[in-house]
Every structure is written in structure tokens, then in C-alpha cells.
Amino acid sequence: MKFYVGASIAEGQIFSEGVLAICNVLEEEGHEVLSKNFVVHPSLEDKKASTKKDRETIVTRDIKLLKECNAVILEVSQASHGEGYEHKTTEDFDKPLLLLRHKFLEGKRYSAFIDGTGYEKLRFAFYDKDALRPILKEFIQEFFGEGREGKIRRELE
């Protein structure tokens, strides 16, 4: 399966270890992370996006990848306008969306838009390195697992 993983870039990468861990777990499970090259090690252009043309190039690239992926996972521990845009675009494309916030921030206030949209394919979880693999597996199983597909196939027959 193909995943788009997003995280704060322009405002810094305070939770970059978590982002790398998300990408690594997905790849270890045999999935492709379409956005890994720029979300884990963003280029200077992605970090600064100093011109309107730079920003347009990034948006065009990201929308293309959001269309191509099967599901989106956003690390939302740090505020990011870009992730808000990716979140809404994912809903518009009607794709499964997993929002992950580091367990370190549990109990801290966050935007209502993280889990208050009512979007049926949105899941939200607090994670740490020990809980990450089970959370990702559960998300994938819920939306793409064999049991789910098998049930759908039986209902159609």
C-alpha cells in the first residue's frame, strides 16, 4: 500500500524522530511511503519555500501524492498550516486519515480540527515508540485488512 506521511516542516521538526519511526514501521510492514524523502529530510526549498513559485511547486507535488496514496498519516504534535491543508484535502479525496500526536502531549490542549470534524475515516491516537506499530497495524486493518475485504466480498456475492 502507498501512504502519504506528513509533519510540520516550515516551523521546525521537533518530532522528527516520531515521523521517521512512522515511516520506518510502514516500510518494515511492506508499505511504500510516498512522502518520506521530503518529510524526513526536507530540502532547503521545503523548509524555506522563499518564493511563491517554490510554494506552488510544493503544493502541486503534495496534492499529486495525496491523490496517489491509499491513506494519509499526519504527525500532528506540532502546529502546522500545511498539515491542516493536507487533512482537509484527504477528507475531500475521501481517504482514510490517521492523526498521531505524541503521548508526551497527552492532556495538553490541541485544535478542535484535529479530531472534531466528524469525518468517518479519521482516526486519532496518542503514540510513543512502543505503541506506534500496534496503532498503525490497527489503522491499516480497519480500512484495508483481509477481514474487512472478505466481509465486503461476501456481502456482494
PLY file of the C-alpha trace (Angstrom):
ply
format ascii 1.0
element vertex 157
property float x
property float y
property float z
element edge 156
property int vertex1
property int vertex2
end_header
0.00 0.00 0.00
1.02 3.60 -0.54
0.99 6.10 2.32
1.44 9.83 2.49
3.07 10.82 5.79
3.03 14.48 6.73
4.51 16.54 9.55
5.47 20.09 10.42
8.37 21.26 8.26
8.35 25.05 7.98
8.02 25.58 11.75
10.76 23.08 12.56
10.85 19.37 13.13
10.64 18.93 16.87
9.01 15.49 16.49
11.17 14.28 13.59
12.12 11.07 15.45
8.45 10.12 15.58
8.00 10.92 11.89
10.98 8.74 10.99
9.62 5.94 13.19
6.22 6.13 11.45
7.89 5.85 8.04
10.17 3.02 9.17
7.33 0.93 10.65
5.27 1.32 7.47
8.23 0.25 5.32
9.05 -2.67 7.62
5.46 -3.84 7.14
5.97 -3.77 3.36
4.31 -0.46 2.53
5.59 2.48 0.48
5.87 5.97 1.97
5.48 8.36 -0.96
6.50 11.44 1.03
9.45 10.03 3.00
12.17 11.82 1.05
10.86 15.26 1.92
9.08 14.70 5.24
12.04 13.02 6.98
14.83 15.04 5.34
13.21 18.14 3.86
15.27 20.09 1.38
16.15 23.69 1.98
13.43 24.59 -0.54
10.78 22.78 1.53
11.98 24.38 4.76
12.16 27.93 3.43
9.86 27.99 0.35
11.08 31.52 -0.18
9.21 32.31 -3.37
5.60 31.89 -4.45
6.83 29.53 -7.19
8.58 27.35 -4.54
5.37 27.15 -2.53
3.28 26.36 -5.62
5.70 23.54 -6.54
5.40 22.03 -3.06
1.58 22.23 -3.07
1.37 20.68 -6.56
3.70 17.84 -5.53
1.85 17.15 -2.29
-1.61 17.14 -3.90
-0.36 14.70 -6.54
0.91 12.37 -3.80
-2.28 12.76 -1.76
-4.24 11.63 -4.83
-1.89 8.69 -5.43
-1.75 7.30 -1.88
-4.16 4.82 -0.29
-4.19 6.59 3.08
-2.68 9.56 4.91
-0.90 9.66 8.25
-0.10 13.03 9.80
2.11 13.57 12.84
0.23 16.47 14.45
2.20 17.08 17.64
3.35 20.45 16.34
1.03 23.04 14.81
1.25 23.25 11.02
-0.84 25.10 8.46
0.35 22.64 5.82
-0.97 19.69 7.77
-4.32 21.39 8.13
-4.44 21.70 4.35
-3.37 18.05 3.93
-6.03 16.99 6.45
-8.82 18.78 4.57
-7.56 17.58 1.18
-7.55 14.00 2.48
-11.18 14.37 3.54
-12.03 15.85 0.13
-10.41 12.81 -1.54
-12.37 10.52 0.84
-9.30 8.62 2.03
-8.54 7.12 5.44
-6.67 9.55 7.69
-4.71 8.80 10.85
-3.61 11.71 13.02
-0.87 10.91 15.52
0.10 13.10 18.45
2.99 12.20 20.72
1.97 10.72 24.07
4.20 13.33 25.72
1.45 15.85 24.84
-1.46 13.84 26.22
-3.63 16.12 28.36
-2.41 19.25 26.56
-4.88 21.28 24.56
-4.97 20.95 20.77
-7.02 22.25 17.84
-10.62 21.08 17.52
-9.88 20.44 13.85
-7.60 17.55 14.78
-10.43 15.23 15.79
-13.59 17.31 15.75
-14.55 17.22 12.09
-16.85 14.21 12.22
-15.09 12.69 9.21
-15.88 8.96 9.37
-12.50 7.82 8.00
-10.48 9.85 10.51
-8.70 8.18 13.41
-6.70 9.94 16.12
-4.24 8.45 18.60
-1.52 9.40 21.01
1.64 7.42 20.29
5.09 6.64 21.55
7.69 4.28 20.09
6.17 1.24 21.84
2.58 1.93 20.78
3.32 3.02 17.21
3.37 -0.37 15.45
0.09 -1.60 17.02
-1.64 1.71 16.22
-0.52 1.61 12.57
-1.47 -2.07 12.21
-4.93 -1.44 13.68
-5.50 1.52 11.33
-4.45 -0.49 8.28
-6.52 -3.49 9.35
-9.60 -1.35 9.92
-9.57 0.18 6.46
-7.69 -2.34 4.32
-7.48 -5.61 6.25
-8.32 -9.02 4.84
-11.19 -9.48 7.26
-12.83 -6.28 6.12
-12.33 -7.01 2.43
-13.58 -10.56 2.89
-16.75 -9.32 4.58
-17.38 -6.86 1.77
-16.84 -9.56 -0.86
-19.26 -11.94 0.89
-21.91 -9.20 1.11
-21.65 -8.55 -2.63
-21.89 -12.22 -3.66
0 1
1 2
2 3
3 4
4 5
5 6
6 7
7 8
8 9
9 10
10 11
11 12
12 13
13 14
14 15
15 16
16 17
17 18
18 19
19 20
20 21
21 22
22 23
23 24
24 25
25 26
26 27
27 28
28 29
29 30
30 31
31 32
32 33
33 34
34 35
35 36
36 37
37 38
38 39
39 40
40 41
41 42
42 43
43 44
44 45
45 46
46 47
47 48
48 49
49 50
50 51
51 52
52 53
53 54
54 55
55 56
56 57
57 58
58 59
59 60
60 61
61 62
62 63
63 64
64 65
65 66
66 67
67 68
68 69
69 70
70 71
71 72
72 73
73 74
74 75
75 76
76 77
77 78
78 79
79 80
80 81
81 82
82 83
83 84
84 85
85 86
86 87
87 88
88 89
89 90
90 91
91 92
92 93
93 94
94 95
95 96
96 97
97 98
98 99
99 100
100 101
101 102
102 103
103 104
104 105
105 106
106 107
107 108
108 109
109 110
110 111
111 112
112 113
113 114
114 115
115 116
116 117
117 118
118 119
119 120
120 121
121 122
122 123
123 124
124 125
125 126
126 127
127 128
128 129
129 130
130 131
131 132
132 133
133 134
134 135
135 136
136 137
137 138
138 139
139 140
140 141
141 142
142 143
143 144
144 145
145 146
146 147
147 148
148 149
149 150
150 151
151 152
152 153
153 154
154 155
155 156
